Amino acid sequence: MAPGTAFAVNGLVGDYGRGLTASVMITCIVAASGGLIYGYDIGISGGVTTMAPFLKKFFPTILVKVADAKTTLYCRYNSQTLTAFTSSLYIAGLASSLIASRLTATFGRRNIMLLGGCLFLAGGAINGGAENIFMLILGRILLGFGVGFTNQATPVYLSEMAPPKWRGALSNSFGFFISLGIVAANCVNYGATRLSWGWRLSLALAGLPAIIMTLGALLISDTPSSLVERGKLEQAKQSLIKVRGIGTDIEPELSDLIRSSEIAKAVNQEPFATILERQYRPHLVLAIAIPFFQQTTGIKIFAFYAPILFQSVGFGHDSAFLAAIVVGLVEMGSILASSTVVDRFGRRFLFLVGGILMFICQVSVACVLAAVMGLSDTNHISKGYGILVLILMCLYVTGFGCSWGTLTWLIPSEIFPLKIRTTGQSISIAINFATTFVLSQTFLTMLCHFKFATFLFYAGWIFVMTIFIMFFLPETKGIPLNSMYVVWEGHWYWGRFVKAQSSSVIP
């Protein structure tokens, strides 16, 4: 029986016939704008690292490599110092995401989003005025703390605020804003590359999405779950009335939230110890596997180094930026399309369709590069083959945008019970940052040595993760957060870990 059907029949807690009000839509969209800062940083890094004035000031040896006719296209930008500039943010993000769990539970989801926006603004200002490598790395660290806090708090905020029937669509807005930030960054880089100080403009403008997100967060209330968790019952009631609509009977939902919070507090156990218990083994496995697999699709590396990658396979400087913008727009469109069907067809369906499409495209790109460029060709590929690579990349990000690009943020934020929800999200974000750091630090070296086989490497991972989803991800569409245990009880494998949960209705 499908999870949605089981839910309807069993009458599980958490369904109050909640509709999609204008207030909840606006609130979730404003909160999701936190994705702008992450997306802008992802997009801006790769473009800035191809700008000659930036390289001349901080990485002059790269310019020598680019001009060296003996250096293959695959290896022109291979520099551990250069990749450290990009990947240092993710070490800071890893650290902040782990401490964000306790902070989010103590101070609320919205306040941590505000903190993240302020830290990101400070990091952008320092990077824009950087005069040495130390200032660059310091700015990146502050950016990392900002992104770590925001990425931890925002998906949880969206899952808790959205009605179950619309949770997928509203949570997808976070991924949409990440994609929007990437496109905006590529557009800024395209214009800034014509200025000798353009790299400063690109880095400093990181403050703009941070201001947008911070001001937006000031205008919204915290989630009812967070307010109840912190003992602010009257504020929780007002928040529910605001997002569910005036005249709606919010007492059953409020009572359910209070009951869930009381049971969670009665356990009185360290959340990181609780999450290791056998009954939460399925949740923990998915919280680790899904963000890890998202990064091994290779998408984040492509987003970081899109201009570098397109130049490496034969595009001119301006053409590389334009190609990156086109790919970003395609990804945005795919995320919008995904948002319209995620609550109808479910998470598993989109994961499987996206995985198959990405696998085909990665293998195809590898075949094109192998046939045209070989292992050591130093000449640009023809315009026709360059366009073919661009088309394949667009199809690839279409598959990613409708699946791993958004669902990676949604699944970990909706599967955990209240008492370990922020802890589970912190672990998920930490794994995301740790994997991103390793891949971003090694990608340019991998491209230099593996050449076209780099894409086969990621294709192999996509195959593995698609099989994993097929067998181990239960469908969660339409299930209220407090009734999520039903998807584990009915699963062919995870059911052995969570049996008897429904009898106690543990939140």
Beta strands, then each sheet from edge to edge (+ up, - down):
end
